[in-house]
């Protein structure tokens, strides 16, 4: 349903470019209201343990934006910015629910609306999110190409924002997937430069990257490259941020736990597998996140290496039941 609304919105947005400047200016308050509401929805989404709970509010906002576009209630450029923002949030919801096709469609529409509005940072973020879909399906070369485009677009944006550093952090994942350690580490080193921006508050909900997740990113990339000692050290640093209430989200913490359990599997350490795997399983159950469940399912392929262990066998069975 979200996708149908998006397609309709894009179909009716084109004629708004012809609205006379004077007439649109008188209606600009409508676009400002969408921007404020979008910001609120991003905040609610970020704090929600169960991301799908935000869906009804996003759907209502989407319908309202559709109506504004249809009725010409606002300046075309501002409404396109609001659309590019909202499309990304809807894509996040779809991606979390493991609906990758819907997520990709949402991100493509976000990129189109942002490009038409000349909102370079918003456009780059839509491309970055689109690359996440390819990464989740192991299309590393395609993701790398998209992220290269995102980094180029980000260079045309606000140099005071973290957009280009976020693109670099995600580029590291694509490089790791391609087996290129040097490119991966270079991208991570570039992402670390986000610290040079200082303690500035993130500009908007669609851009939250501040470097706080770089320890887990570095650990996950080393795990991809089978550098287990380096991976484990970085991932344990990430866990020290604390439980989800004060540290990483359920989804992020769950991904760290899955990687630590998988490291245990590769070392044939059943105790490590069960300890981290069970915590990841509990978080997936608590959040109901399709993404978290999908990440857990990747662990089962690693568990056969452990051999016959009752605790590992029970964990594998419970993960299978969750994924069914």
C-alpha positions as a Python dict, from the first residue, in 0.01 Angstrom:
ca = {
    (1, 'X'): (0, 0, 0),
    (2, 'X'): (283, 240, 80),
    (3, 'X'): (432, 174, -262),
    (4, 'X'): (104, 251, -441),
    (5, 'X'): (77, 581, -255),
    (6, 'X'): (435, 667, -349),
    (7, 'X'): (375, 596, -715),
    (8, 'X'): (63, 810, -711),
    (9, 'X'): (250, 1091, -537),
    (10, 'X'): (524, 1088, -799),
    (11, 'X'): (266, 1091, -1076),
    (12, 'X'): (100, 1406, -946),
    (13, 'X'): (413, 1592, -832),
    (14, 'X'): (539, 1683, -1179),
    (15, 'X'): (280, 1951, -1260),
    (16, 'X'): (364, 2137, -940),
    (17, 'X'): (684, 2265, -1097),
    (18, 'X'): (464, 2498, -1303),
    (19, 'X'): (298, 2662, -1001),
    (20, 'X'): (372, 3038, -1012),
    (21, 'X'): (625, 3142, -748),
    (22, 'X'): (393, 3395, -588),
    (23, 'X'): (105, 3150, -552),
    (24, 'X'): (324, 2874, -413),
    (25, 'X'): (488, 3109, -163),
    (26, 'X'): (154, 3185, -5),
    (27, 'X'): (107, 2813, 61),
    (28, 'X'): (455, 2727, 186),
    (29, 'X'): (344, 2673, 543),
    (30, 'X'): (208, 2335, 440),
    (31, 'X'): (552, 2207, 342),
    (32, 'X'): (699, 2332, 669),
    (33, 'X'): (439, 2134, 859),
    (34, 'X'): (537, 1818, 674),
    (35, 'X'): (903, 1877, 755),
    (36, 'X'): (829, 1911, 1126),
    (37, 'X'): (606, 1603, 1131),
    (38, 'X'): (862, 1400, 936),
    (39, 'X'): (1123, 1493, 1195),
    (40, 'X'): (894, 1378, 1473),
    (41, 'X'): (827, 1047, 1297),
    (42, 'X'): (1199, 982, 1257),
    (43, 'X'): (1245, 1040, 1629),
    (44, 'X'): (964, 800, 1715),
    (45, 'X'): (1106, 543, 1473),
    (46, 'X'): (1454, 571, 1623),
    (47, 'X'): (1325, 516, 1977),
    (48, 'X'): (1076, 239, 1893),
    (49, 'X'): (1178, -110, 1997),
    (50, 'X'): (931, -259, 1747),
    (51, 'X'): (985, -52, 1432),
    (52, 'X'): (665, -174, 1266),
    (53, 'X'): (462, 13, 1529),
    (54, 'X'): (546, 338, 1348),
    (55, 'X'): (389, 223, 1020),
    (56, 'X'): (35, 362, 1074),
    (57, 'X'): (163, 713, 1148),
    (58, 'X'): (392, 709, 845),
    (59, 'X'): (105, 589, 628),
    (60, 'X'): (-114, 875, 749),
    (61, 'X'): (162, 1126, 678),
    (62, 'X'): (208, 981, 332),
    (63, 'X'): (-161, 1019, 253),
    (64, 'X'): (-157, 1378, 379),
    (65, 'X'): (145, 1456, 162),
    (66, 'X'): (-31, 1298, -133),
    (67, 'X'): (-327, 1529, -74),
    (68, 'X'): (-101, 1834, -50),
    (69, 'X'): (68, 1749, -378),
    (70, 'X'): (-266, 1690, -547),
    (71, 'X'): (-413, 2016, -420),
    (72, 'X'): (-100, 2228, -472),
    (73, 'X'): (-73, 2318, -102),
    (74, 'X'): (291, 2423, -91),
    (75, 'X'): (597, 2511, -295),
    (76, 'X'): (689, 2223, -527),
    (77, 'X'): (1054, 2208, -421),
    (78, 'X'): (972, 2202, -51),
    (79, 'X'): (713, 1931, -98),
    (80, 'X'): (964, 1723, -293),
    (81, 'X'): (1211, 1755, -6),
    (82, 'X'): (940, 1640, 235),
    (83, 'X'): (862, 1351, 0),
    (84, 'X'): (1228, 1252, -30),
    (85, 'X'): (1248, 1248, 349),
    (86, 'X'): (928, 1049, 403),
    (87, 'X'): (1009, 796, 129),
    (88, 'X'): (1328, 710, 315),
    (89, 'X'): (1147, 649, 641),
    (90, 'X'): (893, 428, 466),
    (91, 'X'): (1181, 240, 306),
    (92, 'X'): (1338, 187, 648),
    (93, 'X'): (1014, 35, 772),
    (94, 'X'): (992, -196, 471),
    (95, 'X'): (1356, -300, 506),
    (96, 'X'): (1315, -375, 874),
    (97, 'X'): (1013, -590, 788),
    (98, 'X'): (1225, -787, 537),
    (99, 'X'): (1029, -648, 239),
    (100, 'X'): (1332, -566, 29),
    (101, 'X'): (1143, -501, -294),
    (102, 'X'): (923, -240, -127),
    (103, 'X'): (1226, -87, 43),
    (104, 'X'): (1415, -57, -286),
    (105, 'X'): (1112, 107, -451),
    (106, 'X'): (1079, 355, -166),
    (107, 'X'): (1446, 448, -176),
    (108, 'X'): (1437, 490, -554),
    (109, 'X'): (1143, 728, -521),
    (110, 'X'): (1322, 911, -239),
    (111, 'X'): (1629, 956, -458),
    (112, 'X'): (1416, 1084, -748),
    (113, 'X'): (1226, 1337, -536),
    (114, 'X'): (1545, 1457, -364),
    (115, 'X'): (1731, 1492, -693),
    (116, 'X'): (1449, 1698, -845),
    (117, 'X'): (1454, 1922, -537),
    (118, 'X'): (1832, 1970, -559),
    (119, 'X'): (1867, 1837, -202),
    (120, 'X'): (2205, 1671, -243),
    (121, 'X'): (2254, 1531, 107),
    (122, 'X'): (1901, 1391, 112),
    (123, 'X'): (1960, 1240, -233),
    (124, 'X'): (2290, 1083, -124),
    (125, 'X'): (2127, 931, 184),
    (126, 'X'): (1857, 773, -33),
    (127, 'X'): (2130, 615, -246),
    (128, 'X'): (2311, 487, 64),
    (129, 'X'): (1993, 327, 192),
    (130, 'X'): (1931, 173, -149),
    (131, 'X'): (2278, 17, -131),
    (132, 'X'): (2184, -150, 198),
    (133, 'X'): (1923, -354, 12),
    (134, 'X'): (2186, -479, -233),
    (135, 'X'): (2427, -553, 52),
    (136, 'X'): (2164, -759, 232),
    (137, 'X'): (2129, -969, -84),
    (138, 'X'): (2507, -989, -139),
    (139, 'X'): (2509, -783, -458),
    (140, 'X'): (2835, -624, -353),
    (141, 'X'): (2947, -484, -688),
    (142, 'X'): (2614, -316, -749),
    (143, 'X'): (2617, -174, -396),
    (144, 'X'): (2972, -44, -446),
    (145, 'X'): (2867, 137, -764),
    (146, 'X'): (2566, 294, -589),
    (147, 'X'): (2780, 403, -295),
    (148, 'X'): (3037, 557, -528),
    (149, 'X'): (2756, 765, -675),
    (150, 'X'): (2635, 855, -326),
    (151, 'X'): (2980, 980, -228),
    (152, 'X'): (2998, 1197, -541),
    (153, 'X'): (2654, 1344, -475),
    (154, 'X'): (2744, 1408, -110),
    (155, 'X'): (3044, 1617, -218),
    (156, 'X'): (2795, 1860, -374),
    (157, 'X'): (2608, 1890, -46),
    (158, 'X'): (2677, 2054, 289),
    (159, 'X'): (3038, 1992, 395),
    (160, 'X'): (2930, 2034, 756),
    (161, 'X'): (2709, 1723, 741),
    (162, 'X'): (2820, 1364, 791),
    (163, 'X'): (2675, 1234, 464),
    (164, 'X'): (3003, 1157, 288),
    (165, 'X'): (3138, 980, 596),
    (166, 'X'): (2830, 761, 622),
    (167, 'X'): (2870, 671, 255),
    (168, 'X'): (3232, 574, 326),
    (169, 'X'): (3130, 355, 621),
    (170, 'X'): (2882, 163, 406),
    (171, 'X'): (3133, 148, 119),
    (172, 'X'): (3356, -46, 358),
    (173, 'X'): (3093, -320, 374),
    (174, 'X'): (3078, -347, -3),
    (175, 'X'): (3459, -363, -22),
    (176, 'X'): (3468, -635, 244),
    (177, 'X'): (3208, -831, 51),
    (178, 'X'): (3433, -809, -254),
    (179, 'X'): (3727, -935, -45),
    (180, 'X'): (3925, -611, -72),
    (181, 'X'): (4084, -554, 271),
    (182, 'X'): (4279, -244, 170),
    (183, 'X'): (3977, -69, 21),
    (184, 'X'): (3769, -168, 323),
    (185, 'X'): (4017, -22, 571),
    (186, 'X'): (4060, 294, 362),
    (187, 'X'): (3684, 348, 362),
    (188, 'X'): (3664, 292, 739),
    (189, 'X'): (3949, 537, 796),
    (190, 'X'): (3763, 792, 585),
    (191, 'X'): (3446, 732, 788),
    (192, 'X'): (3640, 796, 1111),
    (193, 'X'): (3688, 1156, 996),
    (194, 'X'): (3330, 1221, 1103),
    (195, 'X'): (3488, 1299, 1440),
    (196, 'X'): (3630, 1617, 1283),
    (197, 'X'): (3275, 1756, 1270),
    (198, 'X'): (3271, 1771, 1651),
    (199, 'X'): (2964, 1712, 1863),
    (200, 'X'): (2715, 1874, 1627),
    (201, 'X'): (2358, 1750, 1654),
    (202, 'X'): (2259, 1545, 1345),
    (203, 'X'): (2082, 1763, 1089),
    (204, 'X'): (1770, 1550, 1051),
    (205, 'X'): (1621, 1207, 1109),
    (206, 'X'): (1727, 1089, 765),
    (207, 'X'): (2093, 1148, 856),
    (208, 'X'): (2188, 1013, 1198),
    (209, 'X'): (2544, 897, 1131),
    (210, 'X'): (2780, 1029, 1397),
    (211, 'X'): (3048, 762, 1418),
    (212, 'X'): (2900, 595, 1726),
    (213, 'X'): (2854, 267, 1536),
    (214, 'X'): (3202, 253, 1381),
    (215, 'X'): (3334, -2, 1631),
    (216, 'X'): (3060, -248, 1534),
    (217, 'X'): (3104, -162, 1166),
    (218, 'X'): (3477, -228, 1182),
    (219, 'X'): (3418, -555, 1367),
    (220, 'X'): (3156, -670, 1118),
    (221, 'X'): (3385, -588, 825),
    (222, 'X'): (3677, -781, 974),
    (223, 'X'): (3441, -1074, 1029),
    (224, 'X'): (3340, -1060, 662),
    (225, 'X'): (3709, -1078, 575),
    (226, 'X'): (3765, -1368, 820),
    (227, 'X'): (4001, -1166, 1038),
    (228, 'X'): (3851, -1312, 1353),
    (229, 'X'): (4080, -1170, 1623),
    (230, 'X'): (4042, -815, 1490),
    (231, 'X'): (3668, -866, 1449),
    (232, 'X'): (3613, -997, 1800),
    (233, 'X'): (3802, -710, 1964),
    (234, 'X'): (3602, -446, 1776),
    (235, 'X'): (3268, -618, 1833),
    (236, 'X'): (3327, -651, 2206),
    (237, 'X'): (3410, -280, 2218),
    (238, 'X'): (3072, -215, 2057),
    (239, 'X'): (2892, -426, 2317),
    (240, 'X'): (3045, -219, 2596),
    (241, 'X'): (2814, 67, 2497),
    (242, 'X'): (2553, -106, 2712),
    (243, 'X'): (2208, -262, 2671),
    (244, 'X'): (1966, -133, 2404),
    (245, 'X'): (1800, 115, 2640),
    (246, 'X'): (2119, 321, 2658),
    (247, 'X'): (2339, 178, 2383),
    (248, 'X'): (2281, 45, 2032),
    (249, 'X'): (1929, -37, 1916),
    (250, 'X'): (1791, -392, 1935),
    (251, 'X'): (1864, -433, 1564),
    (252, 'X'): (2223, -313, 1583),
    (253, 'X'): (2306, -497, 1905),
    (254, 'X'): (2152, -813, 1763),
    (255, 'X'): (2379, -793, 1458),
    (256, 'X'): (2686, -761, 1682),
    (257, 'X'): (2576, -1062, 1887),
    (258, 'X'): (2518, -1271, 1574),
    (259, 'X'): (2869, -1194, 1449),
    (260, 'X'): (3021, -1286, 1786),
    (261, 'X'): (2827, -1613, 1787),
    (262, 'X'): (2947, -1684, 1433),
    (263, 'X'): (3307, -1620, 1538),
    (264, 'X'): (3255, -1880, 1809),
    (265, 'X'): (3122, -2123, 1549),
    (266, 'X'): (3426, -2080, 1326),
    (267, 'X'): (3645, -2149, 1627),
    (268, 'X'): (3426, -2446, 1727),
    (269, 'X'): (3362, -2276, 2063),
    (270, 'X'): (3010, -2396, 2147),
    (271, 'X'): (2996, -2195, 2470),
    (272, 'X'): (3054, -1867, 2283),
    (273, 'X'): (2799, -1966, 2019),
    (274, 'X'): (2526, -2035, 2273),
    (275, 'X'): (2599, -1732, 2493),
    (276, 'X'): (2584, -1473, 2217),
    (277, 'X'): (2336, -1659, 1999),
    (278, 'X'): (2076, -1685, 2274),
    (279, 'X'): (2099, -1315, 2353),
    (280, 'X'): (2056, -1233, 1984),
    (281, 'X'): (1756, -1465, 1971),
    (282, 'X'): (1596, -1292, 2270),
    (283, 'X'): (1642, -950, 2108),
    (284, 'X'): (1490, -1070, 1781),
    (285, 'X'): (1187, -1201, 1967),
    (286, 'X'): (1148, -879, 2165),
    (287, 'X'): (1171, -652, 1861),
    (288, 'X'): (984, -860, 1603),
    (289, 'X'): (1224, -714, 1348),
    (290, 'X'): (1237, -895, 1016),
    (291, 'X'): (1591, -768, 972),
    (292, 'X'): (1699, -913, 1307),
    (293, 'X'): (1541, -1248, 1222),
    (294, 'X'): (1713, -1251, 882),
    (295, 'X'): (2050, -1180, 1045),
    (296, 'X'): (1991, -1465, 1290),
    (297, 'X'): (1909, -1701, 1005),
    (298, 'X'): (2255, -1636, 857),
    (299, 'X'): (2402, -1779, 1177),
    (300, 'X'): (2251, -2123, 1120),
    (301, 'X'): (2479, -2182, 821),
    (302, 'X'): (2778, -2138, 1052),
    (303, 'X'): (2653, -2375, 1322),
    (304, 'X'): (2718, -2701, 1137),
    (305, 'X'): (3091, -2641, 1186),
    (306, 'X'): (3057, -2674, 1564),
    (307, 'X'): (2974, -3044, 1557),
    (308, 'X'): (2731, -3227, 1782),
    (309, 'X'): (2653, -3005, 2077),
    (310, 'X'): (2315, -3010, 2247),
    (311, 'X'): (2307, -2637, 2326),
    (312, 'X'): (2400, -2543, 1970),
    (313, 'X'): (2143, -2786, 1827),
    (314, 'X'): (1869, -2636, 2045),
    (315, 'X'): (1969, -2284, 1943),
    (316, 'X'): (1958, -2378, 1575),
    (317, 'X'): (1612, -2531, 1616),
    (318, 'X'): (1478, -2222, 1791),
    (319, 'X'): (1618, -1993, 1523),
    (320, 'X'): (1453, -2213, 1260),
    (321, 'X'): (1121, -2183, 1442),
    (322, 'X'): (1153, -1806, 1457),
    (323, 'X'): (1224, -1783, 1085),
    (324, 'X'): (934, -2009, 986),
}
